[in-house]
């Protein structure tokens, strides 16, 4: 065996080891991103719900003397929360390997997704995208 064959074999073997290591690092990063997205989803959902409760509570307790500036700020906070909520759903959509109604059903069983958020996820689902594409090609 000549030296070039031996070096080629060594380089090829090292290349396979590096490729495997890169694959594992990429997989770990993807798992961390997915986990972080679900963590942020829960935090945004809690924050958004708290803001909506505060808005409703303020309206009920101050019916006779609502401060429009306070009401406007609470409404802005609610609006911002809604936008953040949609954005985190988009992030989940981008990083989950699948984003279909079947996945949503599984996430409901796992406790990740509530019934009240199911329809919102459907708006961003791959199934919804396919329905739009199919309607436009008919």
N, CA, C and O atoms as CSV, one atom per row, in Angstrom:
chain,resi,resn,atom,element,x,y,z
A,1,UNK,N,N,0.842,-1.171,0.000
A,1,UNK,CA,C,0.000,0.000,0.000
A,1,UNK,C,C,0.893,1.243,0.000
A,1,UNK,O,O,1.882,1.320,0.729
A,2,UNK,N,N,0.525,2.189,-0.818
A,2,UNK,CA,C,1.362,3.398,-0.871
A,2,UNK,C,C,0.871,4.445,0.117
A,2,UNK,O,O,-0.229,4.336,0.658
A,3,UNK,N,N,1.678,5.441,0.344
A,3,UNK,CA,C,1.429,6.470,1.352
A,3,UNK,C,C,0.182,7.293,1.026
A,3,UNK,O,O,-0.532,7.714,1.936
A,4,UNK,N,N,-0.087,7.526,-0.257
A,4,UNK,CA,C,-1.257,8.320,-0.658
A,4,UNK,C,C,-2.548,7.590,-0.288
A,4,UNK,O,O,-3.501,8.224,0.164
A,5,UNK,N,N,-2.594,6.301,-0.467
A,5,UNK,CA,C,-3.778,5.518,-0.094
A,5,UNK,C,C,-4.012,5.565,1.412
A,5,UNK,O,O,-5.140,5.720,1.880
A,6,UNK,N,N,-2.921,5.428,2.157
A,6,UNK,CA,C,-3.042,5.459,3.615
A,6,UNK,C,C,-3.524,6.837,4.071
A,6,UNK,O,O,-4.432,6.931,4.897
A,7,UNK,N,N,-2.927,7.899,3.544
A,7,UNK,CA,C,-3.351,9.257,3.906
A,7,UNK,C,C,-4.796,9.510,3.498
A,7,UNK,O,O,-5.557,10.116,4.253
A,8,UNK,N,N,-5.178,9.055,2.317
A,8,UNK,CA,C,-6.558,9.223,1.855
A,8,UNK,C,C,-7.538,8.522,2.769
A,8,UNK,O,O,-8.603,9.059,3.072
A,9,UNK,N,N,-7.186,7.325,3.213
A,9,UNK,CA,C,-8.041,6.579,4.128
A,9,UNK,C,C,-8.159,7.300,5.469
A,9,UNK,O,O,-9.251,7.400,6.029
A,10,UNK,N,N,-7.051,7.793,5.976
A,10,UNK,CA,C,-7.058,8.517,7.252
A,10,UNK,C,C,-7.905,9.783,7.143
A,10,UNK,O,O,-8.736,10.063,8.007
A,11,UNK,N,N,-7.682,10.546,6.067
A,11,UNK,CA,C,-8.452,11.781,5.870
A,11,UNK,C,C,-9.941,11.467,5.726
A,11,UNK,O,O,-10.781,12.177,6.280
A,12,UNK,N,N,-10.266,10.422,4.996
A,12,UNK,CA,C,-11.672,10.024,4.845
A,12,UNK,C,C,-12.294,9.635,6.171
A,12,UNK,O,O,-13.433,10.005,6.456
A,13,UNK,N,N,-11.556,8.892,6.986
A,13,UNK,CA,C,-12.047,8.475,8.292
A,13,UNK,C,C,-12.242,9.680,9.214
A,13,UNK,O,O,-13.252,9.785,9.909
A,14,UNK,N,N,-11.267,10.582,9.210
A,14,UNK,CA,C,-11.385,11.806,10.018
A,14,UNK,C,C,-12.588,12.626,9.543
A,14,UNK,O,O,-13.322,13.187,10.357
A,15,UNK,N,N,-12.787,12.694,8.219
A,15,UNK,CA,C,-13.938,13.412,7.663
A,15,UNK,C,C,-15.256,12.835,8.145
A,15,UNK,O,O,-16.181,13.584,8.461
A,16,UNK,N,N,-15.357,11.516,8.206
A,16,UNK,CA,C,-16.573,10.869,8.709
A,16,UNK,C,C,-16.802,11.194,10.182
A,16,UNK,O,O,-17.934,11.442,10.598
A,17,UNK,N,N,-15.740,11.192,10.962
A,17,UNK,CA,C,-15.863,11.523,12.386
A,17,UNK,C,C,-16.334,12.967,12.550
A,17,UNK,O,O,-17.219,13.238,13.362
A,18,UNK,N,N,-15.759,13.887,11.796
A,18,UNK,CA,C,-16.150,15.296,11.865
A,18,UNK,C,C,-17.602,15.467,11.418
A,18,UNK,O,O,-18.357,16.218,12.034
A,19,UNK,N,N,-17.992,14.774,10.352
A,19,UNK,CA,C,-19.370,14.863,9.863
A,19,UNK,C,C,-20.354,14.357,10.924
A,19,UNK,O,O,-21.399,14.969,11.142
A,20,UNK,N,N,-20.026,13.257,11.574
A,20,UNK,CA,C,-20.890,12.716,12.625
A,20,UNK,C,C,-20.975,13.695,13.796
A,20,UNK,O,O,-22.058,13.935,14.330
A,21,UNK,N,N,-19.852,14.249,14.187
A,21,UNK,CA,C,-19.814,15.217,15.281
A,21,UNK,C,C,-20.665,16.442,14.933
A,21,UNK,O,O,-21.419,16.932,15.774
A,22,UNK,N,N,-20.547,16.940,13.691
A,22,UNK,CA,C,-21.345,18.100,13.245
A,22,UNK,C,C,-22.840,17.773,13.269
A,22,UNK,O,O,-23.659,18.594,13.681
A,23,UNK,N,N,-23.177,16.580,12.827
A,23,UNK,CA,C,-24.577,16.160,12.832
A,23,UNK,C,C,-25.130,16.170,14.253
A,23,UNK,O,O,-26.227,16.675,14.489
A,24,UNK,N,N,-24.375,15.615,15.200
A,24,UNK,CA,C,-24.824,15.576,16.594
A,24,UNK,C,C,-24.967,16.974,17.171
A,24,UNK,O,O,-25.918,17.244,17.905
A,25,UNK,N,N,-24.034,17.871,16.851
A,25,UNK,CA,C,-24.105,19.257,17.340
A,25,UNK,C,C,-25.326,19.964,16.748
A,25,UNK,O,O,-26.035,20.674,17.462
A,26,UNK,N,N,-25.572,19.777,15.464
A,26,UNK,CA,C,-26.726,20.394,14.804
A,26,UNK,C,C,-28.025,19.862,15.393
A,26,UNK,O,O,-28.954,20.630,15.642
A,27,UNK,N,N,-28.094,18.570,15.613
A,27,UNK,CA,C,-29.287,17.956,16.207
A,27,UNK,C,C,-29.520,18.506,17.610
A,27,UNK,O,O,-30.657,18.801,17.978
A,28,UNK,N,N,-28.469,18.643,18.381
A,28,UNK,CA,C,-28.585,19.184,19.733
A,28,UNK,C,C,-29.071,20.631,19.697
A,28,UNK,O,O,-29.917,21.023,20.500
A,29,UNK,N,N,-28.542,21.420,18.773
A,29,UNK,CA,C,-28.967,22.808,18.631
A,29,UNK,C,C,-30.440,22.892,18.250
A,29,UNK,O,O,-31.180,23.704,18.807
A,30,UNK,N,N,-30.870,22.061,17.307
A,30,UNK,CA,C,-32.275,22.042,16.900
A,30,UNK,C,C,-33.184,21.668,18.073
A,30,UNK,O,O,-34.244,22.266,18.257
A,31,UNK,N,N,-32.767,20.682,18.860
A,31,UNK,CA,C,-33.563,20.281,20.028
A,31,UNK,C,C,-33.648,21.416,21.042
A,31,UNK,O,O,-34.707,21.649,21.625
A,32,UNK,N,N,-32.542,22.123,21.256
A,32,UNK,CA,C,-32.538,23.253,22.185
A,32,UNK,C,C,-33.437,24.380,21.700
A,32,UNK,O,O,-34.142,24.996,22.499
A,33,UNK,N,N,-33.421,24.653,20.409
A,33,UNK,CA,C,-34.278,25.700,19.848
A,33,UNK,C,C,-35.743,25.333,20.028
A,33,UNK,O,O,-36.544,26.171,20.443
A,34,UNK,N,N,-36.103,24.085,19.719
A,34,UNK,CA,C,-37.493,23.644,19.893
A,34,UNK,C,C,-37.918,23.755,21.349
A,34,UNK,O,O,-39.012,24.235,21.646
A,35,UNK,N,N,-37.063,23.316,22.246
A,35,UNK,CA,C,-37.372,23.392,23.673
A,35,UNK,C,C,-37.548,24.848,24.111
A,35,UNK,O,O,-38.481,25.168,24.848
A,36,UNK,N,N,-36.668,25.710,23.668
A,36,UNK,CA,C,-36.753,27.136,24.010
A,36,UNK,C,C,-38.037,27.753,23.444
A,36,UNK,O,O,-38.685,28.557,24.113
A,37,UNK,N,N,-38.402,27.382,22.226
A,37,UNK,CA,C,-39.637,27.910,21.628
A,37,UNK,C,C,-40.851,27.542,22.469
A,37,UNK,O,O,-41.723,28.381,22.697
A,38,UNK,N,N,-40.918,26.294,22.934
A,38,UNK,CA,C,-42.059,25.875,23.752
A,38,UNK,C,C,-42.044,26.563,25.110
A,38,UNK,O,O,-43.100,26.891,25.652
A,39,UNK,N,N,-40.851,26.784,25.665
A,39,UNK,CA,C,-40.745,27.521,26.920
A,39,UNK,C,C,-41.266,28.947,26.735
A,39,UNK,O,O,-42.037,29.446,27.554
A,40,UNK,N,N,-40.834,29.600,25.645
A,40,UNK,CA,C,-41.285,30.968,25.366
A,40,UNK,C,C,-42.788,31.004,25.079
A,40,UNK,O,O,-43.467,31.956,25.462
A,41,UNK,N,N,-43.301,29.993,24.419
A,41,UNK,CA,C,-44.741,29.911,24.152
A,41,UNK,C,C,-45.514,29.945,25.472
A,41,UNK,O,O,-46.485,30.690,25.606
A,42,UNK,N,N,-45.088,29.145,26.438
A,42,UNK,CA,C,-45.768,29.122,27.729
A,42,UNK,C,C,-45.674,30.466,28.444
A,42,UNK,O,O,-46.659,30.924,29.023
A,43,UNK,N,N,-44.507,31.103,28.413
A,43,UNK,CA,C,-44.329,32.402,29.070
A,43,UNK,C,C,-45.186,33.473,28.397
A,43,UNK,O,O,-45.832,34.266,29.082
A,44,UNK,N,N,-45.197,33.504,27.066
A,44,UNK,CA,C,-45.998,34.495,26.342
A,44,UNK,C,C,-47.480,34.248,26.590
A,44,UNK,O,O,-48.247,35.196,26.762
A,45,UNK,N,N,-47.886,32.984,26.609
A,45,UNK,CA,C,-49.288,32.654,26.875
A,45,UNK,C,C,-49.686,33.134,28.275
A,45,UNK,O,O,-50.756,33.719,28.444
A,46,UNK,N,N,-48.840,32.894,29.272
A,46,UNK,CA,C,-49.129,33.355,30.636
A,46,UNK,C,C,-49.184,34.878,30.712
A,46,UNK,O,O,-50.098,35.441,31.316
A,47,UNK,N,N,-48.223,35.531,30.110
A,47,UNK,CA,C,-48.178,36.999,30.135
A,47,UNK,C,C,-49.381,37.597,29.427
A,47,UNK,O,O,-49.999,38.544,29.916
A,48,UNK,N,N,-49.703,37.041,28.282
A,48,UNK,CA,C,-50.840,37.532,27.516
A,48,UNK,C,C,-52.142,37.337,28.281
A,48,UNK,O,O,-52.991,38.227,28.306
A,49,UNK,N,N,-52.299,36.184,28.901
A,49,UNK,CA,C,-53.498,35.920,29.692
A,49,UNK,C,C,-53.614,36.864,30.883
A,49,UNK,O,O,-54.705,37.339,31.199
A,50,UNK,N,N,-52.494,37.134,31.541
A,50,UNK,CA,C,-52.490,38.054,32.673
A,50,UNK,C,C,-52.876,39.465,32.241
A,50,UNK,O,O,-53.615,40.156,32.941
A,51,UNK,N,N,-52.372,39.886,31.087
A,51,UNK,CA,C,-52.708,41.214,30.572
A,51,UNK,C,C,-54.193,41.308,30.253
A,51,UNK,O,O,-54.830,42.317,30.556
A,52,UNK,N,N,-54.744,40.275,29.650
A,52,UNK,CA,C,-56.167,40.280,29.327
A,52,UNK,C,C,-57.020,40.280,30.588
A,52,UNK,O,O,-58.055,40.946,30.633
A,53,UNK,N,N,-56.603,39.548,31.605
A,53,UNK,CA,C,-57.333,39.554,32.881
A,53,UNK,C,C,-57.277,40.946,33.508
A,53,UNK,O,O,-58.285,41.443,34.011
A,54,UNK,N,N,-56.092,41.579,33.477
A,54,UNK,CA,C,-55.945,42.927,34.037
A,54,UNK,C,C,-56.836,43.923,33.295
A,54,UNK,O,O,-57.456,44.786,33.917
A,55,UNK,N,N,-56.899,43.806,31.983
A,55,UNK,CA,C,-57.740,44.698,31.178
A,55,UNK,C,C,-59.214,44.522,31.543
A,55,UNK,O,O,-59.926,45.505,31.751
A,56,UNK,N,N,-59.665,43.284,31.619
A,56,UNK,CA,C,-61.065,43.018,31.987
A,56,UNK,C,C,-61.365,43.483,33.409
A,56,UNK,O,O,-62.417,44.067,33.669
A,57,UNK,N,N,-60.441,43.223,34.319
A,57,UNK,CA,C,-60.619,43.625,35.710
A,57,UNK,C,C,-60.700,45.145,35.837
A,57,UNK,O,O,-61.529,45.670,36.580
A,58,UNK,N,N,-59.843,45.838,35.114
A,58,UNK,CA,C,-59.862,47.308,35.160
A,58,UNK,C,C,-61.202,47.841,34.654
A,58,UNK,O,O,-61.789,48.739,35.257
A,59,UNK,N,N,-61.677,47.284,33.549
A,59,UNK,CA,C,-62.960,47.729,32.991
A,59,UNK,C,C,-64.105,47.496,33.978
A,59,UNK,O,O,-64.978,48.350,34.126
A,60,UNK,N,N,-64.105,46.347,34.652
A,60,UNK,CA,C,-65.177,46.034,35.599
A,60,UNK,C,C,-65.132,46.919,36.845
A,60,UNK,O,O,-66.166,47.393,37.315
A,61,UNK,N,N,-63.937,47.136,37.372
A,61,UNK,CA,C,-63.811,47.872,38.628
A,61,UNK,C,C,-63.922,49.385,38.461
A,61,UNK,O,O,-64.200,50.099,39.424
A,62,UNK,N,N,-63.709,49.865,37.264
A,62,UNK,CA,C,-63.716,51.313,37.046
A,62,UNK,C,C,-64.714,51.721,35.970
A,62,UNK,O,O,-64.452,52.642,35.196
A,63,UNK,N,N,-65.853,51.041,35.917
A,63,UNK,CA,C,-66.863,51.325,34.903
A,63,UNK,C,C,-67.304,52.780,34.929
A,63,UNK,O,O,-67.531,53.379,33.878
A,64,UNK,N,N,-67.425,53.344,36.101
A,64,UNK,CA,C,-67.935,54.714,36.205
A,64,UNK,C,C,-66.862,55.769,35.942
A,64,UNK,O,O,-67.186,56.914,35.626
A,65,UNK,N,N,-65.602,55.397,36.068
A,65,UNK,CA,C,-64.553,56.395,35.885
A,65,UNK,C,C,-63.313,55.819,35.235
A,65,UNK,O,O,-62.231,55.826,35.823
A,66,UNK,N,N,-63.472,55.327,34.033
A,66,UNK,CA,C,-62.336,54.721,33.331
A,66,UNK,C,C,-61.368,55.809,32.888
A,66,UNK,O,O,-61.755,56.794,32.259
A,67,UNK,N,N,-60.117,55.606,33.227
A,67,UNK,CA,C,-59.047,56.481,32.769
A,67,UNK,C,C,-58.645,55.992,31.374
A,67,UNK,O,O,-58.091,54.902,31.231
A,68,UNK,N,N,-58.923,56.795,30.353
A,68,UNK,CA,C,-58.669,56.368,28.974
A,68,UNK,C,C,-57.195,56.110,28.694
A,68,UNK,O,O,-56.866,55.252,27.875
A,69,UNK,N,N,-56.304,56.838,29.360
A,69,UNK,CA,C,-54.872,56.604,29.165
A,69,UNK,C,C,-54.459,55.219,29.682
A,69,UNK,O,O,-53.686,54.513,29.034
A,70,UNK,N,N,-54.979,54.842,30.846
A,70,UNK,CA,C,-54.678,53.521,31.406
A,70,UNK,C,C,-55.280,52.438,30.505
A,70,UNK,O,O,-54.632,51.436,30.204
A,71,UNK,N,N,-56.512,52.653,30.087
A,71,UNK,CA,C,-57.181,51.692,29.213
A,71,UNK,C,C,-56.409,51.527,27.907
A,71,UNK,O,O,-56.246,50.407,27.422
A,72,UNK,N,N,-55.937,52.624,27.339
A,72,UNK,CA,C,-55.171,52.574,26.099
A,72,UNK,C,C,-53.868,51.792,26.285
A,72,UNK,O,O,-53.490,51.003,25.419
A,73,UNK,N,N,-53.185,52.008,27.405
A,73,UNK,CA,C,-51.924,51.288,27.654
A,73,UNK,C,C,-52.169,49.786,27.854
A,73,UNK,O,O,-51.403,48.953,27.369
A,74,UNK,N,N,-53.229,49.461,28.563
A,74,UNK,CA,C,-53.558,48.048,28.733
A,74,UNK,C,C,-53.932,47.408,27.396
A,74,UNK,O,O,-53.566,46.263,27.130
A,75,UNK,N,N,-54.653,48.140,26.564
A,75,UNK,CA,C,-55.015,47.629,25.247
A,75,UNK,C,C,-53.772,47.445,24.377
A,75,UNK,O,O,-53.675,46.470,23.632
A,76,UNK,N,N,-52.834,48.366,24.468
A,76,UNK,CA,C,-51.571,48.222,23.721
A,76,UNK,C,C,-50.781,47.010,24.199
A,76,UNK,O,O,-50.219,46.266,23.395
A,77,UNK,N,N,-50.742,46.819,25.518
A,77,UNK,CA,C,-50.042,45.659,26.069
A,77,UNK,C,C,-50.700,44.365,25.579
A,77,UNK,O,O,-50.015,43.397,25.246
A,78,UNK,N,N,-52.023,44.361,25.540
A,78,UNK,CA,C,-52.755,43.195,25.043
A,78,UNK,C,C,-52.429,42.949,23.565
A,78,UNK,O,O,-52.183,41.813,23.160
A,79,UNK,N,N,-52.429,44.001,22.779
A,79,UNK,CA,C,-52.120,43.884,21.354
A,79,UNK,C,C,-50.696,43.363,21.138
A,79,UNK,O,O,-50.460,42.497,20.295
A,80,UNK,N,N,-49.763,43.902,21.909
A,80,UNK,CA,C,-48.368,43.446,21.818
A,80,UNK,C,C,-48.267,41.970,22.197
A,80,UNK,O,O,-47.548,41.208,21.551
A,81,UNK,N,N,-48.978,41.576,23.227
A,81,UNK,CA,C,-48.989,40.179,23.644
A,81,UNK,C,C,-49.537,39.266,22.559
A,81,UNK,O,O,-49.021,38.170,22.343
A,82,UNK,N,N,-50.586,39.720,21.876
A,82,UNK,CA,C,-51.158,38.925,20.786
A,82,UNK,C,C,-50.148,38.740,19.646
A,82,UNK,O,O,-50.024,37.652,19.084
A,83,UNK,N,N,-49.437,39.807,19.319
A,83,UNK,CA,C,-48.434,39.735,18.254
A,83,UNK,C,C,-47.273,38.809,18.651
A,83,UNK,O,O,-46.797,38.019,17.836
A,84,UNK,N,N,-46.828,38.914,19.900
A,84,UNK,CA,C,-45.772,38.019,20.383
A,84,UNK,C,C,-46.232,36.567,20.349
A,84,UNK,O,O,-45.464,35.663,20.021
A,85,UNK,N,N,-47.489,36.364,20.690
A,85,UNK,CA,C,-48.038,35.017,20.682
A,85,UNK,C,C,-48.009,34.436,19.273
A,85,UNK,O,O,-47.612,33.286,19.081
A,86,UNK,N,N,-48.424,35.222,18.294
A,86,UNK,CA,C,-48.385,34.754,16.901
A,86,UNK,C,C,-46.956,34.526,16.439
A,86,UNK,O,O,-46.685,33.578,15.703
A,87,UNK,N,N,-46.050,35.376,16.860
A,87,UNK,CA,C,-44.651,35.233,16.458
A,87,UNK,C,C,-44.032,33.959,17.028
A,87,UNK,O,O,-43.272,33.282,16.336
A,88,UNK,N,N,-44.342,33.628,18.264
A,88,UNK,CA,C,-43.766,32.409,18.831
A,88,UNK,C,C,-44.372,31.176,18.168
A,88,UNK,O,O,-43.697,30.154,18.040
A,89,UNK,N,N,-45.620,31.253,17.750
A,89,UNK,CA,C,-46.214,30.134,16.999
A,89,UNK,C,C,-45.493,29.977,15.664
A,89,UNK,O,O,-45.244,28.854,15.225
A,90,UNK,N,N,-45.156,31.084,15.019
A,90,UNK,CA,C,-44.379,31.013,13.771
A,90,UNK,C,C,-43.013,30.379,14.019
A,90,UNK,O,O,-42.538,29.587,13.204
A,91,UNK,N,N,-42.377,30.726,15.147
A,91,UNK,CA,C,-41.079,30.133,15.481
A,91,UNK,C,C,-41.213,28.622,15.705
A,91,UNK,O,O,-40.370,27.844,15.259
A,92,UNK,N,N,-42.272,28.221,16.393
A,92,UNK,CA,C,-42.514,26.790,16.599
A,92,UNK,C,C,-42.707,26.120,15.244
A,92,UNK,O,O,-42.156,25.049,14.989
A,93,UNK,N,N,-43.491,26.756,14.378
A,93,UNK,CA,C,-43.742,26.225,13.044
A,93,UNK,C,C,-42.441,26.029,12.270
A,93,UNK,O,O,-42.252,25.006,11.612
A,94,UNK,N,N,-41.547,27.012,12.352
A,94,UNK,CA,C,-40.287,26.949,11.605
A,94,UNK,C,C,-39.360,25.841,12.101
A,94,UNK,O,O,-38.584,25.291,11.320
A,95,UNK,N,N,-39.433,25.508,13.390
A,95,UNK,CA,C,-38.444,24.604,13.959
A,95,UNK,C,C,-38.955,23.212,14.294
A,95,UNK,O,O,-38.168,22.331,14.643
A,96,UNK,N,N,-40.250,23.004,14.194
A,96,UNK,CA,C,-40.770,21.649,14.395
A,96,UNK,C,C,-40.661,20.887,13.066
A,96,UNK,O,O,-40.889,21.467,12.004
A,97,UNK,N,N,-40.320,19.615,13.118
A,97,UNK,CA,C,-40.202,18.852,11.872
A,97,UNK,C,C,-41.528,18.725,11.127
A,97,UNK,O,O,-41.548,18.558,9.908
A,98,UNK,N,N,-42.621,18.804,11.856
A,98,UNK,CA,C,-43.949,18.709,11.263
A,98,UNK,C,C,-44.866,19.666,12.012
A,98,UNK,O,O,-44.719,19.865,13.218
A,99,UNK,N,N,-45.804,20.251,11.296
A,99,UNK,CA,C,-46.702,21.243,11.913
A,99,UNK,C,C,-48.089,21.076,11.307
A,99,UNK,O,O,-48.577,21.931,10.569
A,100,UNK,N,N,-48.707,19.947,11.642
A,100,UNK,CA,C,-50.015,19.611,11.082
A,100,UNK,C,C,-51.040,19.427,12.200
A,100,UNK,O,O,-50.706,19.447,13.385
A,101,UNK,N,N,-52.262,19.251,11.800
A,101,UNK,CA,C,-53.345,19.060,12.776
A,101,UNK,C,C,-53.091,17.832,13.648
A,101,UNK,O,O,-53.423,17.836,14.833
A,102,UNK,N,N,-52.508,16.792,13.075
A,102,UNK,CA,C,-52.175,15.600,13.864
A,102,UNK,C,C,-51.166,15.940,14.956
A,102,UNK,O,O,-51.260,15.432,16.073
A,103,UNK,N,N,-50.196,16.803,14.630
A,103,UNK,CA,C,-49.219,17.233,15.628
A,103,UNK,C,C,-49.910,18.008,16.744
A,103,UNK,O,O,-49.583,17.841,17.919
A,104,UNK,N,N,-50.872,18.861,16.372
A,104,UNK,CA,C,-51.588,19.671,17.373
A,104,UNK,C,C,-52.364,18.770,18.328
A,104,UNK,O,O,-52.412,19.009,19.535
A,105,UNK,N,N,-52.970,17.731,17.760
A,105,UNK,CA,C,-53.704,16.771,18.608
A,105,UNK,C,C,-52.746,16.098,19.587
A,105,UNK,O,O,-53.070,15.929,20.762
A,106,UNK,N,N,-51.572,15.717,19.100
A,106,UNK,CA,C,-50.567,15.091,19.973
A,106,UNK,C,C,-50.098,16.076,21.038
A,106,UNK,O,O,-49.940,15.701,22.200
A,107,UNK,N,N,-49.875,17.330,20.653
A,107,UNK,CA,C,-49.429,18.340,21.615
A,107,UNK,C,C,-50.486,18.609,22.672
A,107,UNK,O,O,-50.160,18.902,23.822
A,108,UNK,N,N,-51.778,18.508,22.276
A,108,UNK,CA,C,-52.850,18.647,23.264
A,108,UNK,C,C,-52.775,17.512,24.272
A,108,UNK,O,O,-52.891,17.744,25.475
A,109,UNK,N,N,-52.582,16.286,23.795
A,109,UNK,CA,C,-52.473,15.133,24.697
A,109,UNK,C,C,-51.262,15.273,25.623
A,109,UNK,O,O,-51.315,14.864,26.783
A,110,UNK,N,N,-50.171,15.853,25.108
A,110,UNK,CA,C,-48.952,16.026,25.898
A,110,UNK,C,C,-49.037,17.225,26.844
A,110,UNK,O,O,-48.164,17.408,27.692
A,111,UNK,N,N,-50.083,18.039,26.701
A,111,UNK,CA,C,-50.251,19.201,27.574
A,111,UNK,C,C,-49.525,20.452,27.090
A,111,UNK,O,O,-49.466,21.445,27.815
A,112,UNK,N,N,-48.976,20.421,25.890
A,112,UNK,CA,C,-48.281,21.593,25.355
A,112,UNK,C,C,-49.256,22.624,24.801
A,112,UNK,O,O,-48.966,23.820,24.792
A,113,UNK,N,N,-50.398,22.162,24.347
A,113,UNK,CA,C,-51.346,23.012,23.636
A,113,UNK,C,C,-52.729,22.865,24.244
A,113,UNK,O,O,-53.204,21.750,24.464
A,114,UNK,N,N,-53.375,23.995,24.517
A,114,UNK,CA,C,-54.728,23.951,25.081
A,114,UNK,C,C,-55.767,23.960,23.963
A,114,UNK,O,O,-55.472,24.318,22.822
A,115,UNK,N,N,-56.969,23.565,24.308
A,115,UNK,CA,C,-58.063,23.583,23.337
A,115,UNK,C,C,-58.293,24.983,22.777
A,115,UNK,O,O,-58.595,25.152,21.596
A,116,UNK,N,N,-58.146,25.981,23.642
A,116,UNK,CA,C,-58.430,27.355,23.218
A,116,UNK,C,C,-57.418,27.882,22.197
A,116,UNK,O,O,-57.716,28.829,21.469
A,117,UNK,N,N,-56.239,27.285,22.137
A,117,UNK,CA,C,-55.209,27.744,21.192
A,117,UNK,C,C,-55.151,26.892,19.919
A,117,UNK,O,O,-54.427,27.218,18.979
A,118,UNK,N,N,-55.911,25.815,19.901
A,118,UNK,CA,C,-55.881,24.870,18.778
A,118,UNK,C,C,-56.166,25.566,17.455
A,118,UNK,O,O,-55.426,25.386,16.488
A,119,UNK,N,N,-57.238,26.362,17.404
A,119,UNK,CA,C,-57.620,27.038,16.156
A,119,UNK,C,C,-56.565,28.039,15.703
A,119,UNK,O,O,-56.351,28.214,14.503
A,120,UNK,N,N,-55.910,28.691,16.647
A,120,UNK,CA,C,-54.851,29.631,16.289
A,120,UNK,C,C,-53.685,28.890,15.621
A,120,UNK,O,O,-53.125,29.375,14.638
A,121,UNK,N,N,-53.325,27.732,16.146
A,121,UNK,CA,C,-52.273,26.928,15.523
A,121,UNK,C,C,-52.704,26.471,14.133
A,121,UNK,O,O,-51.887,26.411,13.214
A,122,UNK,N,N,-53.990,26.147,13.982
A,122,UNK,CA,C,-54.486,25.712,12.672
A,122,UNK,C,C,-54.274,26.777,11.600
A,122,UNK,O,O,-54.037,26.451,10.437
A,123,UNK,N,N,-54.359,28.049,11.989
A,123,UNK,CA,C,-54.158,29.130,11.024
A,123,UNK,C,C,-52.758,29.104,10.427
A,123,UNK,O,O,-52.559,29.530,9.289
A,124,UNK,N,N,-51.793,28.608,11.183
A,124,UNK,CA,C,-50.404,28.585,10.729
A,124,UNK,C,C,-49.975,27.207,10.237
A,124,UNK,O,O,-48.816,27.018,9.867
A,125,UNK,N,N,-50.884,26.254,10.228
A,125,UNK,CA,C,-50.505,24.870,9.956
A,125,UNK,C,C,-50.158,24.626,8.503
A,125,UNK,O,O,-50.568,25.360,7.604
A,126,UNK,N,N,-49.396,23.581,8.309
A,126,UNK,CA,C,-49.051,23.125,6.970
A,126,UNK,C,C,-50.317,22.691,6.243
A,126,UNK,O,O,-50.430,22.883,5.033
A,127,UNK,N,N,-51.267,22.110,6.963
A,127,UNK,CA,C,-52.543,21.705,6.359
A,127,UNK,C,C,-53.266,22.906,5.773
A,127,UNK,O,O,-53.814,22.822,4.673
A,128,UNK,N,N,-53.275,24.025,6.492
A,128,UNK,CA,C,-53.935,25.237,6.005
A,128,UNK,C,C,-53.235,25.772,4.758
A,128,UNK,O,O,-53.888,26.233,3.822
A,129,UNK,N,N,-51.901,25.708,4.750
A,129,UNK,CA,C,-51.145,26.160,3.585
A,129,UNK,C,C,-51.502,25.321,2.359
A,129,UNK,O,O,-51.655,25.855,1.260
A,130,UNK,N,N,-51.634,24.012,2.548
A,130,UNK,CA,C,-51.960,23.120,1.431
A,130,UNK,C,C,-53.365,23.393,0.911
A,130,UNK,O,O,-53.600,23.291,-0.293
A,131,UNK,N,N,-54.308,23.739,1.790
A,131,UNK,CA,C,-55.661,24.057,1.355
A,131,UNK,C,C,-55.662,25.311,0.487
A,131,UNK,O,O,-56.372,25.368,-0.517
A,132,UNK,N,N,-54.876,26.311,0.863
A,132,UNK,CA,C,-54.783,27.545,0.079
A,132,UNK,C,C,-54.161,27.246,-1.278
A,132,UNK,O,O,-54.638,27.749,-2.296
A,133,UNK,N,N,-53.109,26.440,-1.312
A,133,UNK,CA,C,-52.443,26.100,-2.570
A,133,UNK,C,C,-53.392,25.315,-3.464
A,133,UNK,O,O,-53.464,25.572,-4.666
A,134,UNK,N,N,-54.127,24.356,-2.889
A,134,UNK,CA,C,-55.054,23.563,-3.683
A,134,UNK,C,C,-56.187,24.412,-4.248
A,134,UNK,O,O,-56.609,24.188,-5.383
A,135,UNK,N,N,-56.691,25.381,-3.483
A,135,UNK,CA,C,-57.752,26.244,-3.968
A,135,UNK,C,C,-57.251,27.136,-5.111
A,135,UNK,O,O,-57.994,27.413,-6.053
A,136,UNK,N,N,-56.008,27.580,-5.029
A,136,UNK,CA,C,-55.473,28.485,-6.055
A,136,UNK,C,C,-55.156,27.739,-7.350
A,136,UNK,O,O,-55.095,28.361,-8.410
A,137,UNK,N,N,-54.953,26.426,-7.292
A,137,UNK,CA,C,-54.660,25.657,-8.506
A,137,UNK,C,C,-55.899,25.075,-9.149
A,137,UNK,O,O,-55.827,24.515,-10.243
A,138,UNK,N,N,-57.033,25.198,-8.485
A,138,UNK,CA,C,-58.276,24.644,-9.054
A,138,UNK,C,C,-58.826,25.535,-10.133
A,138,UNK,O,O,-59.863,25.225,-10.719
